[in-house]
Amino acid sequence: MNDSILLSVIVPVYNTEKFLDKCIMSILMQTGINLELILIDDCSTDNSMNICQKYAKIDKRIIYHRFRENLGVSMARNFGIEESKGKYITFVDSDDYVDTNAYWKILKKVKNFEMIMFDMVDINCYSEKKVNKYDFIKENTNILKNKLNPDELFSIAGSVCRNIYLNRIIKENNLKFSVDIKLSEDRIFNLKYISYINKFVYIAEPLYFRMLTPDSTIHKYKKNMIDEMITSNLLLKDTVLKYWGIKYIQPYNYVFCLGYISCVRNILRQENKDSFFVKFRLINNFLNDTHVEETFSNCVEYSRFDIYRKKKIILIIMIEKLELFLMQKHYKYVDLVFGKMLSILYKL
C-alpha cells in the first residue's frame, strides 16, 4: 500500500459505453482527496475500451487493465484488490455514479475507521427519476458488530458499492469475491468482512446512485437459473453459519424461498419453449430437491409458501403465470381485478 494514496476506487467495466463517461467523471471530479481509479475491462465488446483508454491517457490517477477474455465481475474486483495501493477501498459499478465530492464528504467526517456505509439510491436509467432509496437508519452513527441482530445484519450486508473498506483488513484476511457464483457475491464478501471488524460508521446521506434498466430482469429467461440460484444460496448459507452462526440464518431462508419462487417463474416464461409437461416435470423435480424442500420447511411462519411446501404444482403454475402477466402490465384496472384473483388463489 502507498501511504500517499488514501482511497482506491475499483470499477469493473463490461459493455457500459452509454454510462461509462458519467461514471468515470463522477470519480475523477472528487476533490480534496488523493485517490487512484482502477478500471478493469472485462473484455468488453462495445466502445468501453476506447473510453477507458481515453481517460487513462489524460489522468495519471487511472490504472487501466483489460482482460483477454470475459472472466466476470468477481474476478475483475479481485484483480482490483490485488492492484490497489490505497489505505481504503471502495467499489463502483461502471453503469453507476457517485455524488459530487462524495468521498471527501465521508472521509472529512470520519478518521481511522474499519468500514463506512452510506445510502444508495436507485435511478431509472430512462427517466433518471429516483426509484428506491436504501437507507438502513436515519442518522449518522457508529454501529457495533456484536450488537447487530439477524435482520440488521441482513439489511446492511448487501451491495459493496455503498461501503468503504480498510484495505489492510481485506488483504490480511485474504478476502476475495467468490468467482464460482453469479448471485450474492456482494453479500458473501460483506458477511466475511464485517465478521473481522468491531464496528462501522453509518453516514445517512445518499451518495451512490445505481442506474437500473427496469425491464432488464423482468422479461428475460435464464436457462441456468436453477443451478446458479441453488449454488449461490448454498454458499451464502455456509458463509452465514461459518462466520455468524445459526441464529443469523432466518432472514436468508426467507430470501432463499423468494429466489426459488423466481426460479419457478423463470421456467414458466414465454421465452422458454419447452412443452407444458416438460415445465411441469422440471418444477416438480426442482421442488423435490433436498435443499429446496428444506428451505421452504424452514419458513413455516410464511403462509405464502404453503403451496410450495405442499407442492401444489397446478396451483403454483396458475399463480406464477398470473404474476408474470401482472409484471408486464401496469394498468390500474388490470392490477385491481387480477390482484384480487391472485389473493384468492393463494388462499386455496
KAZI-V222041 format. One record per backbone hydrogen bond with DSSP energy under -1.0 kcal/mol. CO is the residue of the C=O (numbers start at 1). NH is the residue of the N-H. E is the energy in kcal/mol with one decimal. If there is no record, write none. Layout:
BEGIN
co:CO nh:NH e:E
co:CO nh:NH e:E
END
This chain:
BEGIN
co:2 nh:5 e:-1.7
co:5 nh:87 e:-1.6
co:6 nh:88 e:-2.1
co:7 nh:36 e:-2.2
co:8 nh:90 e:-2.3
co:9 nh:38 e:-2.9
co:10 nh:92 e:-2.3
co:11 nh:40 e:-2.2
co:13 nh:42 e:-3.2
co:16 nh:19 e:-1.6
co:16 nh:20 e:-1.9
co:19 nh:23 e:-2.0
co:20 nh:24 e:-2.8
co:21 nh:25 e:-2.6
co:22 nh:26 e:-2.0
co:24 nh:28 e:-2.7
co:25 nh:29 e:-2.1
co:27 nh:30 e:-1.5
co:34 nh:6 e:-1.9
co:34 nh:7 e:-1.5
co:36 nh:9 e:-2.9
co:37 nh:63 e:-2.9
co:38 nh:11 e:-3.0
co:39 nh:65 e:-2.5
co:40 nh:13 e:-3.3
co:41 nh:43 e:-1.7
co:41 nh:67 e:-3.0
co:47 nh:51 e:-1.8
co:48 nh:52 e:-2.5
co:49 nh:53 e:-2.6
co:50 nh:54 e:-2.0
co:51 nh:55 e:-1.8
co:52 nh:56 e:-2.4
co:53 nh:57 e:-1.6
co:55 nh:59 e:-1.3
co:59 nh:62 e:-1.6
co:61 nh:37 e:-2.3
co:63 nh:39 e:-2.8
co:65 nh:41 e:-3.1
co:72 nh:76 e:-1.9
co:73 nh:77 e:-2.5
co:74 nh:78 e:-2.4
co:75 nh:79 e:-2.2
co:76 nh:80 e:-2.2
co:77 nh:81 e:-2.4
co:78 nh:82 e:-2.1
co:79 nh:83 e:-1.9
co:80 nh:84 e:-1.4
co:85 nh:2 e:-3.2
co:87 nh:167 e:-2.1
co:88 nh:8 e:-2.7
co:89 nh:165 e:-3.4
co:90 nh:10 e:-2.6
co:93 nh:96 e:-2.1
co:97 nh:209 e:-2.8
co:99 nh:102 e:-2.2
co:101 nh:105 e:-2.5
co:102 nh:106 e:-1.9
co:103 nh:107 e:-2.9
co:104 nh:108 e:-2.0
co:106 nh:110 e:-1.5
co:114 nh:166 e:-1.2
co:115 nh:201 e:-2.6
co:116 nh:164 e:-2.2
co:117 nh:203 e:-3.3
co:119 nh:207 e:-1.9
co:119 nh:208 e:-1.3
co:120 nh:134 e:-3.4
co:121 nh:210 e:-3.1
co:122 nh:131 e:-3.3
co:123 nh:212 e:-3.3
co:124 nh:128 e:-2.9
co:129 nh:124 e:-2.8
co:132 nh:122 e:-3.3
co:134 nh:120 e:-1.4
co:141 nh:202 e:-3.1
co:143 nh:200 e:-2.2
co:144 nh:147 e:-1.2
co:145 nh:148 e:-1.7
co:149 nh:153 e:-2.5
co:150 nh:154 e:-2.2
co:151 nh:155 e:-2.0
co:152 nh:156 e:-2.0
co:153 nh:157 e:-2.2
co:156 nh:158 e:-1.9
co:160 nh:163 e:-1.3
co:162 nh:118 e:-2.2
co:164 nh:116 e:-2.1
co:165 nh:89 e:-2.5
co:166 nh:170 e:-1.4
co:167 nh:171 e:-2.4
co:168 nh:172 e:-2.8
co:169 nh:173 e:-1.5
co:170 nh:175 e:-2.7
co:184 nh:188 e:-2.3
co:185 nh:189 e:-2.1
co:186 nh:190 e:-2.6
co:187 nh:191 e:-2.5
co:188 nh:192 e:-1.8
co:189 nh:193 e:-2.7
co:190 nh:194 e:-2.9
co:193 nh:196 e:-1.8
co:194 nh:197 e:-1.3
co:198 nh:145 e:-2.6
co:200 nh:143 e:-3.1
co:201 nh:117 e:-2.9
co:202 nh:141 e:-1.8
co:203 nh:205 e:-2.3
co:205 nh:119 e:-1.3
co:207 nh:99 e:-2.9
co:208 nh:121 e:-2.7
co:209 nh:97 e:-2.0
co:210 nh:123 e:-3.4
co:212 nh:125 e:-2.8
co:213 nh:216 e:-2.3
co:215 nh:219 e:-1.2
co:222 nh:225 e:-1.3
co:224 nh:228 e:-2.2
co:225 nh:229 e:-2.9
co:226 nh:230 e:-2.6
co:227 nh:231 e:-2.4
co:228 nh:232 e:-2.3
co:229 nh:233 e:-2.6
co:230 nh:234 e:-2.4
co:231 nh:235 e:-1.9
co:232 nh:236 e:-2.6
co:233 nh:237 e:-2.7
co:234 nh:238 e:-2.4
co:235 nh:239 e:-2.1
co:236 nh:240 e:-2.4
co:237 nh:241 e:-2.4
co:238 nh:242 e:-2.4
co:239 nh:243 e:-2.6
co:240 nh:244 e:-2.3
co:240 nh:245 e:-1.9
co:245 nh:248 e:-1.6
co:246 nh:249 e:-1.6
co:249 nh:253 e:-1.6
co:250 nh:254 e:-1.6
co:251 nh:255 e:-1.5
co:252 nh:256 e:-3.0
co:253 nh:257 e:-2.2
co:254 nh:258 e:-1.9
co:255 nh:259 e:-2.4
co:256 nh:260 e:-2.3
co:257 nh:261 e:-2.2
co:258 nh:262 e:-2.0
co:259 nh:263 e:-1.3
co:260 nh:264 e:-1.7
co:261 nh:265 e:-2.5
co:262 nh:266 e:-2.1
co:263 nh:267 e:-1.9
co:264 nh:268 e:-1.3
co:266 nh:269 e:-1.2
co:269 nh:272 e:-1.4
co:275 nh:279 e:-2.4
co:276 nh:280 e:-2.7
co:277 nh:281 e:-2.4
co:278 nh:282 e:-2.4
co:279 nh:283 e:-2.6
co:280 nh:284 e:-2.4
co:281 nh:285 e:-2.6
co:282 nh:286 e:-2.3
co:283 nh:287 e:-2.6
co:284 nh:288 e:-1.0
co:286 nh:289 e:-1.5
co:289 nh:293 e:-3.0
co:290 nh:294 e:-2.3
co:291 nh:295 e:-2.3
co:292 nh:296 e:-2.1
co:293 nh:297 e:-2.1
co:294 nh:298 e:-1.3
co:296 nh:299 e:-1.4
co:299 nh:302 e:-1.6
co:302 nh:305 e:-1.7
co:303 nh:306 e:-1.9
co:305 nh:309 e:-2.2
co:306 nh:310 e:-2.7
co:307 nh:312 e:-2.4
co:311 nh:313 e:-1.9
co:312 nh:316 e:-2.6
co:313 nh:317 e:-2.8
co:314 nh:318 e:-2.1
co:315 nh:319 e:-2.5
co:316 nh:320 e:-2.9
co:317 nh:321 e:-2.3
co:318 nh:322 e:-1.7
co:319 nh:323 e:-2.5
co:320 nh:324 e:-2.3
co:321 nh:325 e:-1.9
co:322 nh:326 e:-2.4
co:323 nh:327 e:-1.9
co:324 nh:328 e:-1.2
co:331 nh:335 e:-2.6
co:332 nh:336 e:-2.1
co:333 nh:337 e:-2.6
co:334 nh:338 e:-2.5
co:335 nh:339 e:-1.5
co:336 nh:340 e:-1.5
co:337 nh:341 e:-1.6
co:338 nh:342 e:-2.1
co:339 nh:343 e:-1.9
co:340 nh:344 e:-1.8
co:341 nh:345 e:-2.1
co:342 nh:346 e:-2.1
co:343 nh:347 e:-1.5
co:344 nh:348 e:-1.2
END
